[in-house]
Amino acid sequence: MLVDLRPKEINGKEAQEVLDRAGITVNKNAIPFDTYPIFKPGGIRVGTPAVTTRGMKEEEMLEISDLIAEALENRTDETALNRVREKVRELTCRFPLPG
């Protein structure tokens, strides 16, 4: 799924780096009709195989989207990003990778 970040005035590269610090892996990605430069595109790509492989469903995706929003809104606050990272850890502990 592609997410257009331009309305929030954040580029995909910055979002990818912020979310990585919060324990959420996404990729910077150009979006249709992107006006941002290629190395700082206007969006991110969120993949679902990493969550569905763990058995997560719609409810967890809503939780993940809230965590993404929280991290991006607090992108300059390391304490807030650490709090998001802990929530991510709690979520992934409830849904361990199949072995």
Secondary structure by P-SEA (a helix, b strand, c coil): cccccccccccaaaaaaaaaaacbbbbbccccccccccccccbbbbbcaaaaaacccaaaaaaaaaaaaaaaaacccaaaaaaaaaaaaaaaaaccccc
